[in-house]
């Protein structure tokens, strides 16, 4: 975490990122190590005859089984044939209670919200988390995930005094949020995340090495070990003719796919900023200051930032495409997965400080 000298830290604050695949908590109540758990649940029968009785297994204990359910999709309760919205909310509450079971109830919690167009899912997410016993005494609030992740990578005072473009690289989405101080200038979300790289890598491996087969999870593991800066070959255990085989994947094969993704990202972000500029005089002024004068920060966040050399390559392509000025400073957290939780925790500390200064019982009473 970037040192934030203006931040007062309280022992009863918590930041939580609820993800479609990974959930992370950060704060003193969590203990020495933050939790990184898969967001999934599995119902387990407890009786040989009675089928209506079951217990729950969670996270990594549930993940390997065929009947595992992920209640969230794109970070919000899902609503599809497999998991209707009501069932998703029920499972989400079960999961959240399990996640917080060792945490004192008298905590203030800030949850990260994904930026998606599924408004019904976001409302359901807030309503469901509002049923938790944790946080009721002090407060439960919500913050945008991309903005929270950006706050983890820089001091809050710096984030508030200039323009910030935050790009949040998730497994299923890419979020783009542009702030000028506290003013949200514009935002966009694309279903164009790390999974797109994984799927293309599977095809690239099979084409480059005839007879080789790989799964998306294997491709993801190889991608996470790949260093874009050095472009070295990656040793991997994959399948050839039905048997496990020790293979060496060419760095050039991986680089071609990753570079395709980076160029697509740069083009989308450039178009996003160009369109946002046309919305108002305030938008034009803020974005011109960012793109032309270089007055601001580019925050590259999300799990894909854990891939060595990736953030630097994205920054260079954005400058090359004309999306940002070369004078814009890039910031990126050390761990992209936990970054939103850290930013949410920072926000929780600010709320708690304000609550104590005003002498009110709950964050909702802060003026």
Secondary structure, 3 states (H helix, E strand, C coil): CCCCCCCCCCCCEEEEEECCCEEEEECHHHCCCCCEEECCEEEEECCCCCCCCEEEEECHHHHCCCCCECCEECCEECCCCCCCHHHHHHHHHHHHHHHCCCCCCCCEEEEEECCCCCHHHHHHHHHHHCCCCCCCCCEEEEEEHHHHHHHHCCCHHHHHHCEEEEEEECCCCEEEEEEECCEEEEEEEECCCHHHHHHHHHHHHHHHCCCEECCHHHHHHHHHHCCCCCCCCEEEEEEECCEEEEEEECHHHHHHHHHHHHHHHHHHHHHHHHHHHCCCHHHHHHHHHHHCCCCEEEEEEEHHHHCCCHHHHHHHHHHHHCCCCCCCEEECCCCCCCHHHHHHHHHHHHHHHHHHHHCCCCHHHCC
